[in-house]
Amino acid sequence: MIARSLVALLLLAGCATTPEGGACRADRAQDLVGKPWAPAGEAAVLKRTGARALRVIGPDTVVTMDYRTDRLNVETDAGGIVTRLRCG
């Protein structure tokens, strides 16, 4: 039963594609790591990365585990310093 589930998941993963429009490119904003997050710059970050949505994740933030290719996740520490940028 477990083997069948794993095979099904692998098959579904192979079908996943990244859409042309709205695909996130976190690598285009990695220079923000180590700097304070400024919500006022959200629009500029979205434009730079091509993402359509953005969410800021602090140390105590509860988030869903859904994966969205068009979303940029900005992870910050307790002081609001960006620690990681990733898509999903």
N, C-alpha and C positions, 0 to 999 in steps of 0.2 A: 504494500500500500504506500509506504513512504517512497519507494523507488518510483512508482507511478506519479506521485505528486511532484517529485523532483524533475522528472522528465517533462511533465506538463509545464512547470515553471520555466524550464530551459527553453521549451518551444515558444512560450509566450514572450520571453525576453528577446528571442531572435526576431520577433515581429515588431519590436519597438523601434520607432524611428524618431529622429529629431526633425521637427518641422522647420522649413526654410524661414518663415517669418516668425519672429518672437523667440528664436532660439537664444538661450542664455550663454554668454561667454564671460565667465567669472575671471578668466585670465587677463582680461582687459582692464581690470580695476584692482589688481593685486597690490598696487602702490598704496592703497588705503590701509593695508594691514599695519598695525602699530600706531595708527592715528585715531583721534577721537571721532566717533560717528557723529555726523551732522545731518539731522533729518532735513534741513533746508536744501541739502545737495542731492536729495533722492532722485529728482528728475534727471539731473546730469548723470548720475550713476546708471540709471536705467538706460539712458541714451547710449552711454559708453559700452555697456555690456550687451545691449540688444534685448534685455529681458523685458517682459511686459508687466511683471509683478515683482514686488520686493517685500521681504519680511526680515525684521531685525529680531535676532534671537539672543537674549541675555542669558546669564547663567541659570536663572530660575524660571525661564520662559517655557511654558508647556506648548508643544507644537504637534501637529499631526504628522504622520509618517508618509503621507501621500507624496508622490514624486511628480513634479511639474517641470518640464523642460524649459518653460518660459519664465521661471521664477528664480530670482537671485536671493540667496540667504546670506544675510550679513550677521555673523556671530560676533558678539562683544563680550568683554569681561565686565565685572561689577562696576568698573569705573567708566564704562562706555567706550573703551578702546576696542577697535576692530581687531579680532584675533584670527578670523578666517572668513573667506568669501567662497561660496560654492553655489552651484546651480542645483535645483531640485525642489 
